[in-house]
């Protein structure tokens, strides 16, 4: 069933003359909009009073930082020297190559800069952002599936998919595994947590998001084929994705512990 679905899909959403729109690009746009909507609805439920204009500006800063960070991390950690020989390819985003870990760092930096400019609380805005972010992650992983990239190891399970770039063999649709764990499951966890009374303190949601993503990514990497230019590291034991995700688990747990200890209430704006 999944195999038939995959082969019925086209990476191009639509084209009009010289303009071609891909599902992957739409996933970024729609994901950003959904994240902003969830952020706005959550802060309204929390009665924080964040203006829609400020929220849109923050999301814009996060998206710009995400794109820059995701690309740079991919170039540094997954490029395997290719971009040193082809520096202009760094800017060829249409050729693919984005790293979630870099996107996370870049998004935090971009959002933090805007928060400082508008005197918004970085911790609360970060918590709001990760409550909505799983929706964007879900769409992004689904777009990976449509593109036939980041597939998994061979499998004889009934939901195996034959990807064109993966040879004439059924493989784990690891993109959809990630869409489920990083998207659907994490979104549900965040929604339940955000509705708790009293509202969990600043940093709690960021900690849960980072830790859960790290665990989910490490697990899926066991059935996902690593990037061809890198392969397995340390004698075939670990992938780059797992290596970069392990610190996220540690950081996430530390953030949760710090949030509980500091016990700072959620607030939108920093007082003068």
Buried (B, 14 or more C-beta within 10 A) or exposed (E): EBBEEBEEEEEEBEEEEEEEEBBBBBBBEBBBBBBBBBBBBBBEEBEBEBBEEBBBBBBBBBBBBBBBBBBBBBBEBBBEEEBEEEEEBBEEEEEEBBBBBBBBBBBBBBBBBBBEEBEBBBBBBBBBBBBBBBBBBBBBBBBBBBBBBBBBEBBEEEEBBBBEEBEEEBBBBBBBBBBBBBBBBBBEBBBEBBEEEEBBBBBBBBBBBBBBBBBBBBBBBEBBBBBEEBEEEEEEEBBBBBBBBBEBBEBBBBBBEBBEEEEBEBBBBEEE
